[in-house]
Amino acid sequence: MARIAKNSIEAVVAAADMLDIVGQHTQLKKAGANYMGRCPFHEERTASFSVNPAEKLYYCFGCGEGGDLLGYVQKKENLDFAAAVESLADRYGVSLEYEEAGPGDADRKRRDRLRKLLEQACKYYERVLWEARAAEAARAYLTTRGLSPEHCRAFRLGYSPSAWRTLSDAARAKGFSERELLDAGLVVPGSKGASYDRFRGRLMFPLTDERGRVLGFGARTLGDDKPKYLNSPETPLYHKSEALFGLDKAKAAAVKDDRIFVVEGYTDVLALVQSGVENVVASMGTAFTEAQLRRIARLTRNLYLCFDADAAGLGAMQRALELARRLGIAMRVVRIPEGLDPADFVLGGHDAGEFRELAAQAETLLQFRVRSVLSAHDLSAFDGRMRAFAMLRGVLEEAGGPLERDEEVRAIAGRLQLSEDNVRFLLSGAAAADAREQSAVPAPAAGARQGHKPSGGERVLMGAHEIEVRFLAGCLALPVKGRECLAAIDDGYFASLETRRAFELVKKRLDQSEAGKSQEERQQEHTQAHEAGDGGDRESSGIMAQVVLRAAGEAFSEWTLEGLFLRVQERYVSRFIAKLKAAMGRDDSVTDENRLTELQATLHQIRQAIRSLPVDE
């Protein structure tokens, strides 16, 4: 590639303002002959970055980064030497001279020609939008959206005529070739060799680099044409994966505010800038790439997403989060009122201050997803809670670390009025059950509703499963009485394998030795217990979820628990009697009338005790 002449380099350095360049990335304050600010190359709280504007030098006393003006631009903008000089020359209006032709000179000239062609196309589209009668519908659309001509002109919006070759004919008349039109992405090859304009009858949004140079276009139809939005194809200059609409306009404000808002569409950017929010760019859809994040990271490490909360938006946010973590970017989600996009919000009577209030309440993506799950379920219903926990387990697996996860566990516990330990247990086990398991959970019987206190003496028609689950829940809710009850029985008192397993788990949780264990130790035990196996382990975790939720959600008194304990015994003795009678009926040699009489007397005593229990107030 041709070398830039030495005198041109010197002219660029002389013309460039060191404070202006560095000021894009950090705020500087005068300190004697120099200026000080926070280092743009590493995170720091106190200013240790020094700039000498006279000699155009910089040095950070914190990280040791230092150099001259061109070195700063190279490092900060990720450019090679020649590109840094060209960038500054373009910014400060310095014409460059080159000493000799080289192998890359032809490529440089070709790219320069494409830039000139795209600049001419942009000017042409601008002129059509504001002057041509054919663009009346486009101007009316912008007015209807509430977008001012001033801001539309600032972003260089245009309109492409509906004729097939208007732009290409005008470009050829100015000396641009068919090959250059194709390479710039402005025309499409025809089936018989004759090309035609790619963009016709569309509102045009120029897509630029950080220096404001046109690289391509995004085009919106004003009718029913498909697709609704049409972008430039991949070209030597334009790469969709890197494109961010409005980045050249947002740079200074992003550095000053140390954050940037990312929206989906062009009009969202225009509307926010018009309202007074200047540090905003569009990713042009929900797709978000590493290249886009790297461009943002040059300006700020704080990114605020303003995407729709639909499936596509959530998926895009999750992908963006994974990329952002790798690049050290903090990402938060701005929750726009339901049914609105950012443009609707600020053009519908809300100002920049109100948008910034929403931003002040922005959540991490994990917080956003947790709140979304909780809001989407009826948390007053048992099934609703179970389904919420099933989803939350997967959501919390995306936590960036234990601190972030613990913070959300505390939030969930507060929202559901459960202990953090119970929430951790439910998240480790209950959420492993799928939707079919959850829908198969027996519904609470009448009198077992949350907030209702069934009396010890009232006759509630409940099956063995329901009685056993509520009894175990009562043991958890009243641990002293619970330990006393559980010590008097064994797992044979429970009718099914799953409730027998739940009995062992509840007994273990209430054991005095458990009291000294940390939440982390309990969490580890839960995780090991519920992830080690399948089948029965999954079923017992589902039953334990019911037990834990009921323990927290139902009002248990000691008389209630006593009544449930008696009913567990009643069912146990009844089963024993039934088995004995069946054995005596099958085999005449089995004669155990005395045992049968004893059991029937015991059953009668248990039922008498149930009837004698007081009624809870």
C-alpha positions as CSV (number, residue, x, y, z in Angstrom):
1,M,0.0,0.0,0.0
2,A,1.2,3.5,-0.8
3,R,2.9,5.3,2.1
4,I,1.4,8.5,3.4
5,A,3.8,11.4,2.8
6,K,5.7,12.6,5.9
7,N,4.6,16.1,5.5
8,S,0.9,14.9,5.4
9,I,1.4,13.0,8.7
10,E,2.9,16.1,10.3
11,A,0.0,18.2,9.0
12,V,-2.6,15.8,10.5
13,V,-0.8,15.8,13.9
14,A,-0.7,19.6,13.8
15,A,-4.4,19.9,13.0
16,A,-5.6,17.4,15.5
17,D,-6.8,18.5,18.9
18,M,-5.4,16.1,21.6
19,L,-8.0,17.2,24.2
20,D,-10.8,16.8,21.6
21,I,-9.7,13.2,20.7
22,V,-9.2,12.0,24.3
23,G,-12.3,13.8,25.5
24,Q,-14.4,11.4,23.4
25,H,-13.5,8.7,25.9
26,T,-13.0,10.3,29.3
27,Q,-13.7,13.6,31.0
28,L,-10.6,15.7,31.5
29,K,-10.0,18.5,34.0
30,K,-7.1,21.0,33.9
31,A,-4.3,20.3,36.4
32,G,-1.5,22.8,35.9
33,A,-0.2,22.6,32.3
34,N,-1.7,19.2,31.8
35,Y,-5.2,17.6,32.1
36,M,-6.2,14.7,34.3
37,G,-9.0,12.1,34.0
38,R,-9.9,8.5,34.5
39,C,-8.0,6.2,32.3
40,P,-9.9,5.0,29.2
41,F,-7.7,1.9,29.0
42,H,-8.5,0.3,32.4
43,E,-11.2,0.6,35.2
44,E,-10.3,3.0,37.9
45,R,-12.1,5.2,40.4
46,T,-9.6,8.0,40.8
47,A,-8.1,10.0,37.9
48,S,-4.6,8.9,37.1
49,F,-4.6,9.5,33.3
50,S,-2.6,12.6,32.3
51,V,-2.7,14.4,29.0
52,N,-0.2,17.0,27.7
53,P,-2.1,18.9,25.0
54,A,0.9,21.0,23.9
55,E,3.1,18.0,23.1
56,K,0.1,15.8,22.4
57,L,1.2,13.0,24.8
58,Y,-0.6,10.9,27.3
59,Y,0.3,8.7,30.2
60,C,-1.6,6.7,32.9
61,F,0.1,6.5,36.3
62,G,-2.2,3.6,37.1
63,C,-1.7,1.1,34.3
64,G,1.4,2.5,32.6
65,E,-0.3,3.0,29.2
66,G,1.2,6.0,27.4
67,G,2.3,7.4,24.0
68,D,1.6,10.1,21.5
69,L,-1.5,11.3,19.6
70,L,-1.3,8.7,16.8
71,G,-0.6,5.9,19.2
72,Y,-3.6,6.8,21.3
73,V,-5.9,6.7,18.2
74,Q,-4.4,3.4,17.1
75,K,-4.9,1.7,20.4
76,K,-8.3,3.2,21.3
77,E,-9.9,2.8,17.9
78,N,-8.1,-0.5,17.1
79,L,-6.5,0.9,13.9
80,D,-3.2,0.5,12.2
81,F,-0.9,3.5,11.7
82,A,-2.1,4.5,8.3
83,A,-5.8,4.1,9.2
84,A,-5.3,6.3,12.3
85,V,-3.7,9.0,10.1
86,E,-6.5,8.7,7.6
87,S,-9.2,8.8,10.3
88,L,-7.7,12.1,11.8
89,A,-7.2,13.6,8.3
90,D,-10.9,13.0,7.5
91,R,-12.0,14.4,10.8
92,Y,-9.9,17.6,10.6
93,G,-10.1,18.1,6.8
94,V,-6.5,17.5,5.9
95,S,-5.8,16.3,2.4
96,L,-3.3,13.4,2.3
97,E,-0.5,12.9,-0.2
98,Y,1.1,9.5,-0.8
99,E,4.7,9.0,-1.7
100,E,4.6,5.9,-3.9
101,A,2.3,3.3,-5.3
102,G,2.4,-0.1,-3.7
103,P,0.6,-3.4,-3.9
104,G,-2.3,-2.1,-1.8
105,D,-2.7,1.2,-3.6
106,A,-5.2,-0.1,-6.1
107,D,-7.4,-1.5,-3.3
108,R,-7.2,1.8,-1.4
109,K,-8.3,3.8,-4.5
110,R,-11.1,1.3,-5.1
111,R,-12.4,1.7,-1.6
112,D,-12.1,5.5,-1.9
113,R,-14.2,5.4,-5.1
114,L,-16.8,3.3,-3.4
115,R,-17.0,5.7,-0.5
116,K,-17.5,8.6,-2.9
117,L,-20.2,6.7,-4.8
118,L,-22.1,5.9,-1.6
119,E,-21.7,9.6,-0.5
120,Q,-23.1,10.7,-3.8
121,A,-26.0,8.2,-3.5
122,C,-26.8,9.4,0.0
123,K,-26.9,13.1,-1.2
124,Y,-29.1,12.0,-4.1
125,Y,-31.6,10.2,-1.8
126,E,-31.7,13.2,0.6
127,R,-32.5,15.6,-2.2
128,V,-35.3,13.4,-3.4
129,L,-36.9,13.0,0.0
130,W,-37.1,16.8,0.7
131,E,-37.7,18.1,-2.8
132,A,-39.4,15.5,-5.0
133,R,-43.2,15.2,-5.3
134,A,-42.7,11.5,-5.5
135,A,-41.6,11.5,-1.9
136,E,-44.7,13.1,-0.4
137,A,-45.8,9.8,1.1
138,A,-42.4,9.4,2.8
139,R,-42.5,12.9,4.2
140,A,-46.1,12.3,5.4
141,Y,-45.0,9.1,7.1
142,L,-42.2,10.9,9.0
143,T,-44.7,13.6,10.1
144,T,-47.2,11.0,11.2
145,R,-44.5,9.3,13.3
146,G,-43.8,12.6,15.0
147,L,-40.2,12.8,13.6
148,S,-39.0,16.4,13.0
149,P,-37.4,17.4,9.6
150,E,-34.5,18.7,11.6
151,H,-33.5,15.4,13.1
152,C,-34.3,13.4,9.9
153,R,-31.9,15.7,8.1
154,A,-29.3,15.3,10.8
155,F,-29.4,11.6,10.3
156,R,-29.4,12.1,6.5
157,L,-32.6,10.2,5.7
158,G,-33.6,10.0,2.1
159,Y,-36.0,8.4,-0.4
160,S,-35.3,6.2,-3.4
161,P,-37.4,6.8,-6.4
162,S,-39.6,3.9,-7.6
163,A,-38.1,3.9,-11.1
164,W,-35.8,1.0,-12.0
165,R,-32.6,2.8,-13.0
166,T,-32.8,6.4,-11.7
167,L,-29.9,6.2,-9.3
168,S,-27.7,4.0,-11.5
169,D,-28.2,6.2,-14.5
170,A,-27.3,9.3,-12.5
171,A,-24.2,7.6,-11.1
172,R,-23.0,6.5,-14.5
173,A,-23.4,10.1,-15.7
174,K,-20.9,11.1,-13.0
175,G,-18.4,8.6,-14.2
176,F,-19.0,5.6,-11.9
177,S,-18.8,2.2,-13.5
178,E,-21.2,-0.8,-13.5
179,R,-18.6,-2.7,-11.4
180,E,-18.5,0.1,-8.8
181,L,-22.3,0.2,-8.6
182,L,-22.3,-3.6,-8.0
183,D,-19.5,-3.4,-5.4
184,A,-21.3,-0.7,-3.5
185,G,-24.4,-2.8,-3.3
186,L,-26.5,-0.1,-5.1
187,V,-27.7,-2.2,-8.0
188,V,-28.8,-5.8,-8.6
189,P,-27.6,-7.7,-11.7
190,G,-30.5,-8.3,-14.1
191,S,-31.3,-11.7,-15.7
192,K,-30.3,-10.4,-19.1
193,G,-27.2,-8.5,-18.0
194,A,-28.7,-5.1,-17.4
195,S,-28.6,-4.2,-13.7
196,Y,-31.3,-2.2,-11.9
197,D,-31.4,-0.1,-8.7
198,R,-31.5,-2.2,-5.5
199,F,-33.6,0.3,-3.6
200,R,-36.8,1.6,-5.1
201,G,-39.7,3.4,-3.5
202,R,-38.3,3.2,0.0
203,L,-37.4,5.4,2.9
204,M,-33.6,5.4,3.1
205,F,-31.5,5.3,6.3
206,P,-27.7,5.6,5.7
207,L,-25.5,3.2,7.7
208,T,-22.2,4.8,8.5
209,D,-18.9,4.1,10.3
210,E,-17.8,6.0,13.5
211,R,-16.5,8.8,11.3
212,G,-19.9,9.3,9.6
213,R,-18.8,7.9,6.3
214,V,-21.6,6.1,4.4
215,L,-21.0,2.3,4.1
216,G,-24.5,1.2,3.0
217,F,-28.2,1.7,3.5
218,G,-31.2,0.3,5.3
219,A,-34.4,0.9,3.4
220,R,-38.1,0.7,4.6
221,T,-41.0,0.2,2.4
222,L,-44.0,2.5,2.8
223,G,-46.3,0.0,1.1
224,D,-46.8,-3.8,1.2
225,D,-43.6,-4.7,-0.5
226,K,-41.6,-7.6,1.0
227,P,-39.3,-7.5,2.8
228,K,-40.5,-4.6,5.0
229,Y,-36.8,-3.6,5.6
230,L,-34.1,-4.2,3.0
231,N,-30.4,-3.7,3.8
232,S,-27.3,-3.3,1.6
233,P,-25.6,-6.7,0.8
234,E,-22.2,-7.5,2.1
235,T,-19.7,-5.3,0.3
236,P,-16.0,-4.4,0.7
237,L,-17.2,-1.6,3.0
238,Y,-20.4,-2.8,4.6
239,H,-20.7,-5.7,6.9
240,K,-24.0,-6.3,8.5
241,S,-22.6,-8.0,11.6
242,E,-20.7,-4.8,12.5
243,A,-23.4,-2.2,11.6
244,L,-24.9,0.0,14.3
245,F,-27.2,2.8,13.2
246,G,-26.4,6.2,14.7
247,L,-23.1,5.2,16.3
248,D,-21.3,8.3,14.8
249,K,-23.9,10.6,16.4
250,A,-23.9,8.7,19.7
251,K,-20.2,8.6,20.4
252,A,-19.7,11.8,22.4
253,A,-22.8,11.4,24.5
254,A,-22.0,7.7,25.2
255,V,-18.6,8.7,26.5
256,K,-19.9,11.6,28.6
257,D,-22.8,9.6,30.1
258,D,-20.6,6.4,30.3
259,R,-23.4,4.2,28.9
260,I,-25.2,3.6,25.6
261,F,-28.8,2.5,24.8
262,V,-29.3,-0.1,22.2
263,V,-32.7,-0.3,20.5
264,E,-34.0,-2.4,17.6
265,G,-35.0,0.1,14.9
266,Y,-34.0,3.3,13.1
267,T,-37.1,5.3,14.2
268,D,-36.4,4.4,17.9
269,V,-33.0,6.1,17.5
270,L,-34.5,9.1,15.8
271,A,-37.3,9.5,18.4
272,L,-34.9,9.2,21.4
273,V,-32.4,11.7,20.0
274,Q,-35.2,14.1,19.2
275,S,-36.4,13.8,22.8
276,G,-32.9,14.5,24.1
277,V,-31.4,11.1,24.6
278,E,-28.4,11.2,22.3
279,N,-26.4,8.1,23.4
280,V,-28.5,5.6,21.5
281,V,-27.8,3.2,18.6
282,A,-29.9,0.6,16.8
283,S,-28.8,-3.0,16.2
284,M,-31.3,-3.1,13.4
285,G,-33.3,-6.0,14.7
286,T,-32.9,-8.4,17.6
287,A,-29.7,-10.0,16.3
288,F,-26.7,-8.7,18.3
289,T,-23.1,-9.7,17.3
290,E,-19.7,-9.7,18.9
291,A,-18.5,-7.2,16.3
292,Q,-21.2,-4.8,17.4
293,L,-20.3,-5.2,21.0
294,R,-16.7,-4.6,20.4
295,R,-17.5,-1.3,18.6
296,I,-19.6,-0.3,21.7
297,A,-16.9,-1.3,24.1
298,R,-14.5,1.3,22.6
299,L,-16.9,4.0,24.0
300,T,-18.4,2.5,27.2
301,R,-18.6,-0.7,29.2
302,N,-22.3,0.0,30.2
303,L,-24.9,-1.2,27.8
304,Y,-28.7,-0.8,28.2
305,L,-30.9,-2.9,26.0
306,C,-34.3,-1.7,25.0
307,F,-35.6,-4.7,23.1
308,D,-39.1,-6.0,23.0
309,A,-39.8,-8.7,25.7
310,D,-41.1,-11.2,23.2
311,A,-39.4,-14.6,22.5
312,A,-37.1,-13.1,19.8
313,G,-36.2,-10.2,22.0
314,L,-35.4,-12.4,25.1
315,G,-33.4,-14.8,22.9
316,A,-31.4,-11.9,21.6
317,M,-30.8,-10.5,25.1
318,Q,-29.5,-13.8,26.3
319,R,-27.1,-14.2,23.4
320,A,-25.9,-10.6,23.9
321,L,-25.4,-11.2,27.7
322,E,-23.1,-14.2,26.9
323,L,-21.0,-12.1,24.5
324,A,-21.0,-9.1,26.9
325,R,-19.6,-11.1,29.8
326,R,-16.7,-12.2,27.6
327,L,-15.9,-8.6,26.8
328,G,-16.4,-7.2,30.3
329,I,-19.5,-5.2,29.4
330,A,-22.2,-4.7,32.0
331,M,-25.6,-5.2,30.4
332,R,-29.0,-4.1,31.8
333,V,-32.5,-4.2,30.4
334,V,-34.8,-1.1,30.2
335,R,-38.4,-2.2,30.7
336,I,-40.6,-0.2,28.3
337,P,-44.3,-0.2,29.2
338,E,-46.0,-3.2,27.6
339,G,-47.1,-2.7,24.0
340,L,-44.8,0.2,23.4
341,D,-41.4,0.5,21.7
342,P,-39.0,3.3,22.7
343,A,-40.2,5.5,19.8
344,D,-43.9,5.1,20.9
345,F,-42.9,5.9,24.5
346,V,-41.1,9.2,23.8
347,L,-43.3,10.3,21.0
348,G,-46.5,9.5,23.0
349,G,-46.1,12.3,25.5
350,H,-43.1,11.2,27.6
351,D,-39.9,13.1,27.6
352,A,-36.2,12.3,28.0
353,G,-36.4,12.6,31.7
354,E,-39.1,10.0,31.9
355,F,-37.1,7.7,29.7
356,R,-34.1,8.1,32.0
357,E,-36.3,7.3,34.9
358,L,-37.0,3.9,33.2
359,A,-33.3,3.5,32.7
360,A,-32.6,4.2,36.4
361,Q,-34.9,1.2,37.1
362,A,-33.1,-1.0,34.6
363,E,-32.5,-4.6,35.6
364,T,-29.8,-7.1,34.9
365,L,-31.0,-9.6,32.4
366,L,-31.3,-12.2,35.2
367,Q,-33.5,-9.9,37.2
368,F,-35.6,-9.1,34.2
369,R,-36.2,-12.8,33.4
370,V,-36.9,-13.7,37.0
371,R,-39.5,-10.8,37.3
372,S,-41.0,-11.9,34.0
373,V,-41.5,-15.5,35.2
374,L,-43.0,-14.4,38.5
375,S,-45.3,-12.0,36.7
376,A,-46.5,-14.6,34.2
377,H,-47.8,-17.0,36.9
378,D,-50.6,-17.0,39.5
379,L,-48.4,-17.2,42.6
380,S,-51.5,-17.4,44.8
381,A,-52.2,-20.9,43.3
382,F,-50.2,-23.9,44.2
383,D,-49.9,-25.1,40.5
384,G,-48.8,-21.5,39.5
385,R,-46.0,-21.6,42.1
386,M,-44.8,-25.0,41.0
387,R,-44.7,-24.0,37.3
388,A,-42.9,-20.8,38.2
389,F,-40.2,-22.7,40.1
390,A,-39.8,-25.1,37.2
391,M,-39.0,-22.2,34.9
392,L,-36.9,-20.3,37.5
393,R,-34.5,-23.1,37.9
394,G,-33.5,-22.9,34.2
395,V,-33.3,-19.1,34.4
396,L,-31.1,-19.0,37.5
397,E,-28.7,-21.5,35.8
398,E,-27.7,-18.5,33.6
399,A,-26.5,-16.5,36.6
400,G,-23.1,-15.0,36.2
401,G,-22.0,-16.3,39.6
402,P,-23.1,-17.3,43.1
403,L,-23.5,-13.7,44.2
404,E,-25.9,-12.8,41.4
405,R,-27.8,-16.0,42.0
406,D,-28.1,-15.5,45.7
407,E,-29.4,-12.0,45.1
408,E,-32.2,-13.4,43.0
409,V,-33.0,-16.1,45.5
410,R,-33.5,-13.5,48.1
411,A,-35.8,-11.6,45.8
412,I,-37.8,-14.7,45.0
413,A,-38.1,-15.5,48.7
414,G,-39.3,-12.1,49.5
415,R,-41.9,-12.1,46.7
416,L,-43.3,-15.5,47.7
417,Q,-42.8,-15.0,51.5
418,L,-40.7,-18.1,51.8
419,S,-37.4,-18.6,53.5
420,E,-34.3,-18.5,51.3
421,D,-33.4,-22.0,52.4
422,N,-36.8,-23.3,51.2
423,V,-36.4,-21.4,47.9
424,R,-33.0,-23.0,47.3
425,F,-34.5,-26.4,48.0
426,L,-37.4,-25.8,45.6
427,L,-35.1,-24.6,42.9
428,S,-32.8,-27.5,43.3
429,G,-35.5,-30.2,43.2
430,A,-39.0,-29.1,42.4
431,A,-38.2,-27.3,39.2
432,A,-36.7,-30.5,37.8
433,A,-40.2,-31.9,37.4
434,D,-41.7,-31.2,34.0
435,A,-45.1,-29.7,33.2
436,R,-46.8,-33.1,33.1
437,E,-45.6,-33.9,36.6
438,Q,-46.7,-30.6,37.9
439,S,-50.2,-30.9,36.4
440,A,-50.5,-34.3,38.0
441,V,-50.0,-32.9,41.5
442,P,-53.2,-33.5,43.6
443,A,-55.2,-30.3,44.2
444,P,-55.6,-29.4,47.8
445,A,-58.9,-30.7,49.2
446,A,-61.6,-28.3,50.5
447,G,-60.5,-27.0,53.8
448,A,-56.8,-27.2,52.8
449,R,-56.8,-23.9,51.0
450,Q,-54.0,-21.4,51.7
451,G,-55.1,-19.2,54.6
452,H,-57.8,-21.7,55.8
453,K,-57.2,-23.5,59.2
454,P,-59.0,-26.9,59.2
455,S,-59.8,-27.9,62.7
456,G,-58.5,-31.0,64.4
457,G,-62.1,-32.2,64.9
458,E,-63.7,-31.4,61.5
459,R,-64.1,-34.3,59.1
460,V,-62.3,-33.4,56.0
461,L,-62.6,-35.9,53.1
462,M,-59.0,-36.3,52.1
463,G,-57.2,-39.3,50.6
464,A,-54.1,-40.9,52.2
465,H,-51.8,-38.9,49.9
466,E,-53.3,-35.6,50.7
467,I,-53.3,-36.3,54.5
468,E,-49.7,-37.5,54.5
469,V,-48.5,-34.4,52.5
470,R,-50.3,-32.0,54.7
471,F,-49.1,-33.8,57.8
472,L,-45.4,-33.5,56.7
473,A,-46.0,-29.9,55.8
474,G,-47.3,-29.3,59.3
475,C,-44.3,-30.9,60.8
476,L,-42.1,-28.5,58.9
477,A,-44.2,-25.5,59.9
478,L,-44.1,-26.5,63.6
479,P,-40.7,-28.1,64.0
480,V,-40.9,-28.9,67.7
481,K,-44.2,-30.6,67.5
482,G,-43.1,-32.1,64.1
483,R,-40.1,-33.8,65.6
484,E,-42.2,-35.3,68.4
485,C,-44.7,-36.7,65.9
486,L,-42.1,-38.1,63.5
487,A,-40.2,-39.7,66.3
488,A,-43.3,-41.8,67.1
489,I,-43.7,-43.4,63.7
490,D,-41.6,-44.9,60.9
491,D,-42.0,-44.9,57.1
492,G,-44.4,-47.8,57.2
493,Y,-47.1,-45.3,58.2
494,F,-47.0,-43.8,54.7
495,A,-49.0,-45.3,51.8
496,S,-46.7,-44.6,48.8
497,L,-43.0,-44.8,48.0
498,E,-42.9,-41.1,47.3
499,T,-44.4,-40.0,50.6
500,R,-42.1,-42.5,52.5
501,R,-39.2,-40.8,50.8
502,A,-40.6,-37.4,51.7
503,F,-41.0,-38.6,55.4
504,E,-37.3,-39.4,55.5
505,L,-36.4,-36.0,54.0
506,V,-38.6,-34.0,56.4
507,K,-37.3,-35.9,59.3
508,K,-33.7,-35.2,58.2
509,R,-34.5,-31.5,57.8
510,L,-35.9,-31.3,61.3
511,D,-33.1,-33.2,62.9
512,Q,-31.2,-31.1,65.4
513,S,-27.9,-31.7,63.6
514,E,-29.3,-30.0,60.5
515,A,-29.6,-26.7,62.4
516,G,-25.9,-26.2,62.3
517,K,-25.5,-26.6,58.6
518,S,-25.0,-23.7,56.3
519,Q,-27.3,-22.9,53.4
520,E,-24.5,-23.8,51.0
521,E,-24.2,-27.2,52.6
522,R,-27.9,-27.8,52.4
523,Q,-28.0,-26.6,48.8
524,Q,-25.2,-29.0,47.9
525,E,-27.1,-31.9,49.5
526,H,-30.3,-30.9,47.7
527,T,-28.5,-30.7,44.4
528,Q,-26.8,-34.0,44.9
529,A,-30.0,-35.7,46.0
530,H,-32.1,-34.5,43.1
531,E,-29.6,-34.6,40.3
532,A,-28.1,-38.0,41.2
533,G,-31.0,-40.1,39.9
534,D,-34.3,-40.1,38.0
535,G,-37.7,-41.7,38.4
536,G,-38.4,-41.9,42.2
537,D,-35.9,-39.1,43.0
538,R,-37.8,-36.8,40.6
539,E,-41.1,-37.9,42.2
540,S,-39.9,-37.4,45.8
541,S,-38.6,-33.9,44.9
542,G,-42.0,-33.0,43.5
543,I,-43.7,-34.2,46.8
544,M,-41.2,-32.3,48.8
545,A,-41.9,-29.2,46.8
546,Q,-45.6,-29.5,47.8
547,V,-44.6,-30.1,51.4
548,V,-42.3,-27.0,51.6
549,L,-44.8,-24.7,49.8
550,R,-47.6,-25.8,52.0
551,A,-45.6,-25.4,55.1
552,A,-45.0,-21.8,54.2
553,G,-48.4,-21.1,52.7
554,E,-50.9,-22.8,55.1
555,A,-51.8,-21.8,58.7
556,F,-51.0,-24.8,61.0
557,S,-51.8,-24.9,64.7
558,E,-50.6,-27.7,67.0
559,W,-54.2,-29.0,67.1
560,T,-54.3,-29.1,63.3
561,L,-51.0,-31.0,63.2
562,E,-52.3,-33.4,65.9
563,G,-55.4,-34.0,63.9
564,L,-53.4,-34.8,60.8
565,F,-51.1,-37.1,62.8
566,L,-54.1,-39.0,64.1
567,R,-55.5,-39.4,60.6
568,V,-52.1,-40.7,59.4
569,Q,-52.4,-43.3,62.1
570,E,-56.0,-44.0,61.3
571,R,-55.2,-44.7,57.7
572,Y,-52.2,-46.9,58.7
573,V,-54.3,-49.0,61.1
574,S,-57.2,-49.2,58.5
575,R,-54.8,-50.5,55.9
576,F,-53.4,-53.1,58.4
577,I,-57.0,-54.3,59.2
578,A,-57.8,-54.5,55.5
579,K,-54.7,-56.6,54.8
580,L,-55.4,-58.9,57.8
581,K,-59.0,-59.5,56.7
582,A,-57.9,-60.2,53.2
583,A,-55.4,-62.8,54.4
584,M,-58.1,-64.5,56.6
585,G,-60.5,-64.6,53.7
586,R,-58.0,-66.2,51.3
587,D,-56.8,-68.8,53.8
588,D,-59.0,-70.5,56.4
589,S,-55.9,-71.6,58.3
590,V,-55.2,-68.0,59.2
591,T,-56.9,-67.3,62.5
592,D,-55.9,-64.0,64.1
593,E,-59.1,-62.8,65.6
594,N,-57.4,-61.5,68.7
595,R,-55.1,-59.3,66.6
596,L,-58.0,-58.1,64.5
597,T,-59.9,-57.2,67.6
598,E,-57.0,-55.3,69.0
599,L,-56.5,-53.3,65.8
600,Q,-60.2,-52.5,65.6
601,A,-60.1,-51.2,69.2
602,T,-57.1,-49.1,68.4
603,L,-58.9,-47.7,65.3
604,H,-61.9,-46.8,67.5
605,Q,-59.6,-45.0,70.0
606,I,-58.0,-43.0,67.2
607,R,-61.3,-41.9,65.8
608,Q,-62.5,-41.0,69.3
609,A,-59.4,-38.8,69.7
610,I,-60.0,-37.1,66.3
611,R,-63.6,-36.3,67.3
612,S,-62.5,-34.9,70.7
613,L,-60.0,-32.4,69.2
614,P,-61.0,-28.8,69.6
615,V,-62.0,-26.7,66.7
616,D,-59.5,-24.0,65.7
617,E,-60.6,-20.4,65.7
